[in-house]
């Protein structure tokens, strides 16, 4: 089974979707998704004093410009183990502006099972301290891989849904030969 391709399409809707986790909140090991196997591989180890402030994961049945599924930052009160399936809903979109014209985009998702974060409906409702901690960590992580972020922006739910829909359509065109996205309503 490859989690990227074998997730049922009904579990990936723009208003609620299933994410498979990669990096646990508090971890210093940075895991990356290997598209050919559907498994996680160790990308690098962060300094022991720099731990991930949030869980991260990937959205199955999506395809981005870098040839991978959509990355997502999962707003959740507790660490989640890697390769856990988590029901989430979108809150916003994070864009890391790198040197040149390159960008790295990530969905900002609230874990539906988390009583605190599931009530968060917009980027503006995320506490400033949490946003700042996330930006610091993302900047650090980009520095470690040699692609420093010149700026980080947070966009609203509409931008997140448009990005997700585009990446779903790209997935369908690449792997299913489809040219339009199915309506899951």
GULOKOL-32407 format. One record per residue: y, z, x of N, C-alpha, C in turn; residue number from 1. Coordinates in steps of 0.02 Angstrom, whole numbers. Atoms other than C-alpha are relative to their C-alpha. Example, Ala and Ser with C-alpha at 12.3 -4.5 7.8 and 13.67 -1.06 7.14 Angstrom:
<pts>
PT     n_c2     n_c3     n_c1    ca_c2    ca_c3    ca_c1     c_c2     c_c3     c_c1   num
PT      -59        0       45     -225      390      615       60        0       45     1
PT      -59       -3      -42      -53      357      684       55       37      -39     2
</pts>
This chain:
<pts>
PT     n_c2     n_c3     n_c1    ca_c2    ca_c3    ca_c1     c_c2     c_c3     c_c1   num
PT      -60        0       42        0        0        0       62        0       44     1
PT      -64        1      -32      175      -42       59       51       22      -52     2
PT      -45      -31       49      301       69      -31       60      -45      -16     3
PT      -57       44       11      437      -63      -12      -16      -51      -55     4
PT       18       55       45      342     -195     -112      -41       21      -60     5
PT       50      -17       51      215     -102     -219       25       49      -54     6
PT      -29      -42       52      332        6     -324        9      -42      -63     7
PT       -7       37       64      330      -44     -508       74      -14      -13     8
PT      -71       18       11      493     -137     -551       35       44      -52     9
PT      -32      -42       51      523      -25     -703       28       65       28    10
PT      -24      -62      -31      553      122     -584       64      -10       40    11
PT      -61       15      -38      702       35     -505       51      -32      -48    12
PT      -53       23       45      844       22     -631       67       24       28    13
PT      -64      -19      -30     1028       30     -588       24       69      -22    14
PT      -23      -66       22     1055      188     -691      -44       57       22    15
PT       45      -52      -26      903      282     -622      -57      -36       36    16
PT       49       34      -43      778      239     -486      -39       50       41    17
PT       42      -41      -44      641      305     -374       15      -18       72    18
PT      -14        8      -71      684      329     -191      -59       31       38    19
PT       48      -35      -43      558      365      -53       40       27       59    20
PT      -40      -34      -51      627      490       71      -21      -19       70    21
PT       14       14      -70      640      461      257       17       62       41    22
PT      -23      -55      -42      742      598      341       15       61      -43    23
PT      -11      -63       36      743      779      284       65       33       20    24
PT      -59      -41      -14      899      883      270      -18       52       53    25
PT       12      -50      -52      911      991      426      -41      -26       59    26
PT       42       28      -53      800      878      532       42      -30       56    27
PT      -32       33      -56      848      817      705      -39      -63       20    28
PT       38       62      -12      715      680      705       26      -53      -49    29
PT      -25       54       42      785      515      640      -56      -51       -7    30
PT       54       46       15      651      411      556       28      -64      -31    31
PT      -21       65       27      672      226      516      -59      -32      -36    32
PT       52       34       39      576      121      392      -25      -62       38    33
PT       31       59      -29      455       -7      463      -23      -45      -57    34
PT       13       43       57      454     -150      338      -69      -32       -1    35
PT       64       34       -2      292     -229      398      -58       46      -21    36
PT       54      -47       18      187      -71      372       15       42      -61    37
PT      -19      -45       54      285       23      240        0       73       20    38
PT        1      -69      -26      281      177      351       66       16       35    39
PT      -59      -22      -37      413      277      443      -18        5       74    40
PT       11       -9      -71      432      273      631       59       38       30    41
PT      -53      -38      -32      530      386      746       48      -48       35    42
PT      -51       42      -31      693      300      791       30       34       60    43
PT      -27      -40      -55      772      436      897        3       73      -21    44
PT       -9      -72       13      796      623      912       74       16       12    45
PT      -69      -21       -8      968      695      884        2       62       45    46
PT       -7      -62      -37     1037      835      991      -21       58      -45    47
PT       27      -55       41      962     1001      934       52       34      -45    48
PT      -53      -32       40     1130     1060      866       29      -47      -53    49
PT      -25       48       50     1157      904      758      -57      -16      -48    50
PT       52       11       50     1051      908      602       28      -38      -60    51
PT      -20       39       58     1055      793      452       24       46      -56    52
PT      -25      -43       53     1164      871      315      -30      -17      -69    53
PT       29       22       63     1072      774      178      -68      -33       13    54
PT       60       40       -2      904      697      141       22      -73       -4    55
PT      -13       71        6      899      509      161      -64      -35      -21    56
PT       59       37       20      783      376       97       16      -74      -10    57
PT       -6       72       12      758      196       45      -17      -17      -72    58
PT       10       23       68      760      104     -119      -48      -59        0    59
PT       48       55        1      603       -2     -146       26      -60      -39    60
PT      -14       62       36      614     -182     -207       73      -20        5    61
PT      -68       23      -15      786     -210     -130       -1      -30       70    62
PT       -2       34      -65      835     -318       19       73       -7       21    63
PT      -69        2      -26      992     -301      125        7      -53       54    64
PT      -14       49      -52     1075     -412      254      -39       12       65    65
PT       37      -15      -62      982     -321      394      -76       -7       -9    66
PT       71       12       12      814     -367      315      -41       60      -20    67
PT       34      -62       18      772     -193      255       19       20      -72    68
PT      -20      -25       66      776      -99       89       66       39        5    69
PT      -64      -37        3      938      -14       34      -12       72       23    70
PT        1      -70      -22      969      151      123       37       42      -52    71
PT      -37      -44       45     1022      299       18        4       70       29    72
PT      -10      -70      -15     1092      471       51      -15       37      -65    73
PT       22      -36       60     1010      592      -71       35       67       -4    74
PT      -33      -64       11     1117      733     -138      -51       46      -33    75
PT       52      -46       23      993      875     -157       11       67       35    76
PT      -12      -67      -27     1002     1063     -129      -51       22       51    77
PT       54      -21      -45      839     1073      -30      -25      -59       42    78
PT       31       54      -40      755      976      111      -60      -28      -36    79
PT       57       34       29      628      850       51      -41      -31       56    80
PT       41       29      -54      480      796      159        3      -76       -1    81
PT        2       73       -2      474      616      219      -56      -28      -44    82
PT       47       37       43      385      490      105      -12       33      -68    83
PT        3      -29       67      418      592      -52       36      -46      -49    84
PT      -33       40       51      459      496     -211       46       45      -40    85
PT      -51      -40       33      619      561     -291       37      -43      -50    86
PT      -40       34       50      700      507     -454       73       16       13    87
PT      -71       -8      -15      886      479     -423       41      -43      -46    88
PT      -48       45       33     1039      405     -503       59       -9       47    89
PT      -55       14      -47     1186      324     -414       62       41      -16    90
PT      -64      -35        6     1348      417     -382       55      -43       31    91
PT      -50       41      -34     1436      298     -263      -31      -39       56    92
PT       21       42      -56     1427      189     -109       38       22       62    93
PT      -31      -16      -64     1460      234       72       -1      -63       43    94
PT       -2       56      -46     1518       98      191       24       24       67    95
PT      -19      -14      -69     1521      124      378       25      -66       29    96
PT      -30       59      -31     1639       -1      459      -12        6       74    97
PT       19       -1      -70     1571      -41      631       46      -47       39    98
PT      -40       47      -41     1648     -137      776       -8      -71      -26    99
PT        1       68       26     1693     -314      726        0        2      -76   100
PT        4        5       73     1654     -364      548      -61       34      -30   101
PT       64      -29       22     1486     -274      539       12       63      -42   102
PT       -2      -59       43     1458     -145      402      -71       25      -11   103
PT       63      -31       21     1319      -25      356       14       35      -66   104
PT      -12      -28       67     1309       18      171      -59       43      -20   105
PT       51      -45       26     1214      160       89       19       23      -70   106
PT      -12      -30       65     1196      215      -90        8       75        9   107
PT       -6      -72        4     1249      392     -127      -33       18      -66   108
PT       42      -12       58     1118      458     -248       -9       75      -13   109
PT       12      -69       20     1097      621     -345      -73        7      -22   110
PT       69      -13       21      920      690     -361        0       27      -71   111
PT        0      -19       71      885      703     -547      -30       69      -12   112
PT       33      -65        9      776      859     -526       40       58       27   113
PT      -42      -52      -28      914      956     -439       54       19      -50   114
PT      -46      -22       53     1012     1058     -566       73       -6       21   115
PT      -69        4      -23     1171     1063     -460       22      -72        8   116
PT      -22       67      -17     1179      885     -394       -9      -50      -57   117
PT        9       48       55     1115      799     -551       61        0      -47   118
PT      -61       -3       41     1277      854     -636       57      -39       33   119
PT      -52       37      -36     1379      758     -505       -1      -72      -23   120
PT       -3       67       28     1435      596     -585       41      -49       41   121
PT      -43       44      -39     1565      528     -464        7       26       72   122
PT      -12      -19      -70     1606      530     -279       52       55        3   123
PT      -53      -50        0     1760      633     -319      -26       70      -14   124
PT       28      -66       17     1649      775     -383      -39       31       58   125
PT       35      -27      -59     1564      795     -213       50       43       38   126
PT      -47      -43      -36     1643      943     -125       23      -31       66   127
PT      -30       29      -60     1760      891       16      -38       19       63   128
PT       37      -23      -59     1664      996      143      -66      -39        9   129
PT       62       38       -3     1503      904      100       12      -72       22   130
PT      -18       68      -20     1586      734      116       17       -3       75   131
PT      -20       -2      -71     1661      782      285      -61       10       45   132
PT       61      -10      -40     1493      846      350      -41      -64        4   133
PT       37       62        1     1410      684      298       33      -52       46   134
PT      -36       49      -41     1545      577      381      -10       18       75   135
PT       10      -20      -70     1531      679      543      -69      -20       25   136
PT       68       16      -20     1343      657      546      -11      -76        6   137
PT        8       73       -2     1349      470      506       35      -29       61   138
PT      -35       24      -60     1478      442      643      -40       17       63   139
PT       42      -21      -57     1370      541      766      -61      -46        7   140
PT       61       40        0     1214      444      718       15      -72       23   141
PT      -18       68      -21     1302      276      739       16       -1       75   142
PT      -16       -4      -71     1365      332      910      -64        1       41   143
PT       64       -5      -35     1187      376      964      -34      -68        7   144
PT       33       66       -2     1123      202      920       45      -54       31   145
PT      -43       47      -35     1269      120     1010       41      -46      -43   146
PT      -41       40       46     1360       52      857       50       47      -35   147
PT      -45      -49       30     1507      171      828       35      -25      -63   148
PT      -36       14       62     1587      178      657       75       10       12   149
PT      -72       -5       -7     1773      142      659       31       36      -60   150
PT      -22      -37       60     1793      209      481      -58        4      -49   151
PT       50      -11       53     1691      271      333       37        4      -66   152
PT      -32       -2       66     1737      238      152      -52       18      -53   153
PT       40      -17       59     1669      305      -12       26      -41      -58   154
PT      -19       40       58     1669      188     -161      -34       28      -63   155
PT       21      -28       64     1639      223     -345      -67      -27      -24   156
PT       64       18       30     1487      202     -457       -6      -75      -12   157
PT        2       72       12     1533       23     -504      -19      -39       63   158
PT       15       33      -64     1528      -29     -321      -73       11       19   159
PT       70      -16      -16     1360       59     -298      -47      -42      -43   160
PT       44       39       45     1283      -27     -450        2      -74       17   161
PT       -5       71      -19     1349     -198     -396      -38      -14       64   162
PT       37        7      -64     1279     -174     -220      -75        1      -13   163
PT       72       -7       15     1111     -118     -288      -26      -63      -36   164
PT       20       59       38     1102     -263     -411       -6      -61       46   165
PT        2       56      -47     1143     -388     -273      -62        5       45   166
PT       57       -9      -45     1009     -315     -159      -66       -8      -37   167
PT       60       13       40      881     -319     -300      -10      -75       -9   168
PT        4       72        9      921     -501     -330      -22      -33       66   169
PT       20       27      -65      905     -537     -143      -75       12       12   170
PT       71      -15       -7      734     -452     -145      -42      -49      -41   171
PT       37       45       43      675     -556     -292       -1      -71       28   172
PT       -3       67      -28      733     -717     -210      -44       -5       63   173
PT       37        2      -63      653     -673      -42      -75        8      -10   174
PT       71      -17        5      486     -601      -99      -34      -24      -64   175
PT       31       19       64      458     -659     -278       16      -71      -21   176
PT      -19       68       17      536     -832     -280       44       -5      -62   177
PT      -42       -1       59      647     -779     -426       73      -11       20   178
PT      -71       11      -14      830     -828     -438       45       44      -42   179
PT      -40      -46       39      888     -703     -568      -36       66       -5   180
PT       28      -67        6      863     -518     -589      -21       13      -72   181
PT       23      -16       68      764     -455     -738       40       58      -28   182
PT      -35      -54       34      851     -345     -864      -52       53      -17   183
PT       49      -54       11      757     -177     -866       18       45      -58   184
PT      -21      -43       56      844     -109    -1021      -49       -1      -56   185
</pts>
